[in-house]
Amino acid sequence: MSQMGVAERTGFRAIVSTASDQIAVAPGYLQREWEQDGRRHFEYHMDAPIWPFASFSSARYAVARDSWNEVNIEVYHDPAHAYNVSSMIEGTKKSLDYFTTEFSAYQYRQFRILEFPRYASFAQSFPNTIPFSEAIGFLADLREEDDIDYVFYVTAHELAHQWWAHQVIGAQVQGMTVLVETLAQYSALMVMEREYGPQKMRRFLKYELDNYLSSRGGELIEELPLKLVENQGYVHYRKGSVVMYALKDLIGEDKVNLALRRLLDRFAFKGAPFPRSSDLIDELRAVAAPEHQAYITDLFEKITLYDMKVTQAQARKEGDEYLVTVTVSAGKKYSDGAGAETDSPMDNLVDIAVFPQASPDLADELLPEPLIFETRRITDGEQTFDFRVSELPVQVGIDPYLKMIDRNPDDNLKSVEVSEAGL
Ligand SMILES: [Zn+2]
C-alpha cells in the first residue's frame, strides 16, 4: 500500500536517536552513526528528491545482507524468527530483475525491508525502505509447497511501488490508485508467474476474483469502473489483478510492458501535471490491435460481468482417438454502480481446454496440463466445439484459468461423459 497527498518531491535528511542497543532506520543512505549521552544516533540522507513521505523504524534488529548488481539488499529483522528472510531476499532479486528489464532502472542503490510488530498487518513502500509487518511476512508459515508464497508476493508488490508511486504517481483524481495499486499488483503477478509458471496463477487469480465478486456485494456507496476507482481496494487490487492479467493474456506481456515503459518515459520523476488513469489506458490502447479496443473498454471503463459455463461435455472413442464435443453457454452484462444489470452482446476470445485423467477433482485449484488448450471466439447463447485428443479426456473447461470476470467460475469445468464407438 502507498498513499500520499503531496505535489512536490523534496530533499531529505534525518538524524534519529534511539536506545543504545537498537538500530534506527529512515529513508535515504546512512551517512554517520555515533554514540552520545548513552544513545545511538543515525544520520540518513537521500541524494535525490523524494516525496515527503518517510518512515522511522527502530528495534534490536539483526541484519541480513545480500546484493543484486549494484543494489545492496538489507532485511532488518528479529533474530528470533528469521524463517522467511531468504524468501524476501529472493523476491527482491527476482523483482529487481523483472522491473529493471521490463520497466526502467531502479532509482536507488539500496533496498531495505524492516520488520515491525503485529500492531498492524501491512507493508508500505517508502523510498528504498519497506516497513513490513511480522504478521504478513516474518511469521508466515510457508512450508506447504503448493501454497502461494505470499511473502514473495508482498515483497514484489512493495518493491513495484518504487516504480508505481515513487517514479510515477497518479493525479489526485478518480482512478489515481490504478496507477499505484493496480500496476503494483500487475508487476507482482508477472514476477510470480515467472517464478511459479502460468499453471499456478489460477489459485491467485481465483482468490482475487472471489474477493472482488464478494466485496462488490458489500459496497455501500457506488462501485466504479477501474478507470474511475475511488480508493476501493476490491477494485484497484482484486479486480485490477484480474483485468491486467486478462489484458496481458490477450495482447501479450511485451505489449503491456511497452505501454508501461512509455508511461514512465512521459511521467517518471516529473511534477504536475500528473498522469490520470486515462493516460495509462491510452498507452495500452496504443499497443493493442483494433479488435481488442472494445475489450479494453469493458475491462477498464465499464463494470462488466461474464457468465460462462460448460453445459455438456461428451466424448466418443474413434480408433486411437477421442472426439470430444463441448457445449458452452455464455453471456455478458454491464452493471451500474448500484448493481443494476443490462445485457450486452458478448463477443470475446475465450480459452477452452480439455484435461486428461490426471486430476479428477474439479475443485482442484491446480489443474493438470491440458490435452487441448485453444482460444475460441465466444458469443451469446450456446455454442458447440469439437476437439480430437489421443488420451482419455476427463474434464473440459471454459476459461479454466479464470482470466475473465465470470460471476460463477465454479461451473466453468465439467466432467466428460465418455462412450465407446458403436455403443
Ligand atoms: Zn500497494
Residues whose N, C-alpha, C, O or C-beta is under 5 A from the ligand:
A	BS01	ZN	M1 S2 E181 A184
